[in-house]
Amino acid sequence: VQLVESGGGLVQPGGSLRLSCAASGSFSSIDPMGWYRQAPGKQRELVAVINTGRANYADSVKDRFTISRDNAKNTVYLQMNGLKPEDTAVYYCNADVRYISGGPFYRYWGQGTQVTVSS
C-alpha cells in the first residue's frame, strides 16, 4: 500500500488549504485514516482522524479543519480554514490497512507535505 499526499504549500494567515491522501494497492479494508503533523523541534501530533465515518480532531484545530473521506477512491481529505502560523508543519497521512478481513492491521504513513502559514 502506498499513501500519496498532495495539496501543501504556502498560505497567508487566515487562508485555506486542502490536503489529499490517496491510498493505492490491494487490501481488504483501510480504516481509520487520519492526518498528523510535525513542526520543527516538536513531536508528531494527531490532527484529525476518521474512523467508520466518525471524525475526531485535536482541540487546536476544531472548528477550523474538516476531515472527510471518499471510500470509492480510498482518499482522505483535510480541509484547513483559518490557518494560523502555528499550523506550520509537515503533514502526514496515516492509515491502518487489513489484507485479510478480520486479520491484523498494518499502519502506513505518507511521505509528508509541507504546510507553511506566513505573511
C-alpha distance (Angstrom), angle and dihedral (degrees) to the residues before:
residue distance angle dihedral
V1 . . .
Q2 3.77 . .
L3 3.79 126.2 .
V4 3.80 113.5 -156.2
E5 3.79 118.7 -169.1
S6 3.77 129.2 -161.6
G7 3.78 140.3 166.3
G8 3.78 105.1 67.7
G9 3.78 123.8 131.5
L10 3.78 147.2 116.4
V11 3.79 118.9 -47.1
Q12 3.78 135.5 167.6
P13 3.81 121.2 -112.5
G14 3.78 110.0 -79.8
G15 3.78 92.0 26.9
S16 3.79 131.3 119.2
L17 3.78 138.6 -121.7
R18 3.78 133.5 178.8
L19 3.78 119.9 -146.7
S20 3.79 122.8 -160.2
C21 3.79 130.6 -164.2
A22 3.79 120.1 -171.5
A23 3.79 122.1 -166.3
S24 3.79 118.6 -148.5
G25 3.79 131.2 -174.4
S26 3.79 137.7 58.1
F27 3.79 120.9 -58.4
S28 3.77 143.1 138.2
S29 3.78 97.8 -122.6
I30 3.78 141.1 -11.4
D31 3.78 116.0 -155.5
P32 2.94 141.2 170.7
M33 3.78 106.9 27.8
G34 3.75 122.9 -174.8
W35 3.76 151.6 156.4
Y36 3.77 129.2 -112.1
R37 3.78 129.9 179.4
Q38 3.77 137.2 -155.9
A39 3.77 124.1 -161.1
P40 3.82 121.6 -162.6
G41 3.79 110.8 -75.5
K42 3.80 93.1 6.3
Q43 3.78 135.8 100.7
R44 3.77 121.7 -102.4
E45 3.79 109.9 -93.4
L46 3.77 136.3 -166.6
V47 3.80 114.5 -104.6
A48 3.80 103.2 174.5
V49 3.79 139.6 -23.3
I50 3.79 133.3 -166.1
N51 3.80 117.9 -155.1
T52 3.81 121.5 179.8
G53 3.79 87.3 -23.3
R54 3.79 97.3 -49.2
A55 3.79 117.5 116.4
N56 3.78 130.0 -151.4
Y57 3.78 127.2 -173.9
A58 3.75 140.2 -164.6
D59 3.80 110.3 -106.7
S60 3.80 90.3 -117.7
V61 3.81 92.8 63.5
K62 3.80 103.0 33.7
D63 3.80 113.3 127.3
R64 3.82 90.7 15.1
F65 3.82 104.9 60.3
T66 3.79 128.5 50.6
I67 3.79 125.2 -165.1
S68 3.78 119.6 -157.5
R69 3.76 138.7 165.7
D70 3.79 139.6 -146.3
N71 3.81 104.5 -153.4
A72 3.79 93.5 -170.3
K73 3.80 89.9 58.8
N74 3.82 96.7 34.5
T75 3.77 86.4 -128.4
V76 3.78 130.6 139.6
Y77 3.79 123.6 -160.4
L78 3.78 134.9 -160.0
Q79 3.78 115.6 -158.5
M80 3.79 108.0 -162.6
N81 3.80 118.8 -165.8
G82 3.77 130.8 172.0
L83 3.78 91.4 26.3
K84 3.79 118.0 -161.6
P85 3.80 130.7 -161.3
E86 3.80 88.5 -109.1
D87 3.81 89.0 63.2
T88 3.81 88.3 69.0
A89 3.80 107.7 120.8
V90 3.76 145.4 106.5
Y91 3.79 107.1 -79.9
Y92 3.79 119.0 -146.2
C93 3.76 128.8 -163.7
N94 3.80 117.0 -139.1
A95 3.79 132.9 -169.0
D96 3.79 139.3 174.3
V97 3.80 111.8 -137.6
R98 3.79 130.5 -164.8
Y99 3.76 119.4 -163.6
I100 3.80 93.5 -171.9
S101 3.78 123.8 39.6
G102 3.80 107.4 -103.0
G103 3.78 91.0 6.4
P104 3.79 129.0 121.4
F105 3.76 119.9 -64.3
Y106 3.78 127.2 -125.6
R107 3.79 121.1 -151.3
Y108 3.78 119.4 -134.9
W109 3.79 132.6 -171.8
G110 3.76 132.6 -157.1
Q111 3.78 122.9 -128.4
G112 3.80 93.4 -103.5
T113 3.79 133.2 -112.5
Q114 3.79 125.0 -131.9
V115 3.80 119.5 -121.3
T116 3.79 115.9 -171.5
V117 3.80 121.8 -176.2
S118 3.77 111.2 -167.0
S119 3.78 141.6 131.4
